[in-house]
């Protein structure tokens, strides 16, 4: 089975994370677990990739962090999407449509 | 779980100690803990869970840009010193211990060498008196040989020049060994200092009649044994301290140090590490210059007072740094 190269998916980690945060605030491990589940084990995001995406998007104002204890009682850093983040997500979706359309033209089996 | 923590600590050790880096480490640890816990709940063994968590961790280079340390990852600011292998650290401790034994015995011989002329001086025969003087020089010569052997033992330039660092496991090991040794160190130091102070007693007690020589002789035996204990224990203690001092206080390696070890990294720590040796040297210099040993012994009382003052200064400075 072909594996996803991290170079290819890099540009879309933000999209993936923002998609999940649109469903509600979440924290590191929960997000990585959801990504794995939704991708049916085809994409396992590395902890360092996830964390660098958090800090980058927080700096750009796409997400906000806050500390919460959640259900488990363990203090975790949660992230929630901002209006800016929603707008960015929309633009990334349009970008993907275009990308997919273009690349498809060069794929023949 | 401990394995994961150590893995992360080792990964971060060379990075600068900034709020961003600390936060990143905490966050990553939290994610890894969650993942580990879930894997264990799924029935995976400790080894399997640790293996999966570490293999899916990623790499630090990816974090560099988001931590504002991209430049440090390539520049010399990053602590790129290699890790000292545990074996080498153990060897260093052992050799320093041996050196301590050799040097302390050498110093003991030097101090007690004056006994030889005293003992043989009792005789009226010139030949025997000369034997005494010869004996003194033989003892000093043996001491010098011991010093040379001690100096040639082991090659630990990397530790002396601080071109290596300790990883978590070795730090832990050295710290435990030091803690185990600390009670013997304190006892040896206390007895050593005690003997040096008490050395003024024999000359006072035997000042009557023609027992003066006995008094003087006993005094040198007291000082000799006292100094032997101080030097031997200081060498071993110094080995632990030197190893723990390798970890720079500017990087995340500082986070695996205790308060005491951080203090050892400061100037006061440096003074303290040679403190008793300095007092001892002053005591011997004054003693041999004036031959008024009971006055010279007063330096030990000043030494104790100074040590307490230094301790208070260290506490105050430590508080300011926080």
Interface residues (C-beta under 8 A of the other chain):
Chain A: X27 X28 X29 X30 X32 X33 X44 X46 X47 X48 X49 X50 X51 X52 X54 X55 X56 X59 X74 X76 X77
Chain B: X20 X24 X27 X28 X30 X31 X32 X34 X35 X38 X56 X57 X58 X59 X60 X62 X63 X65 X66 X67
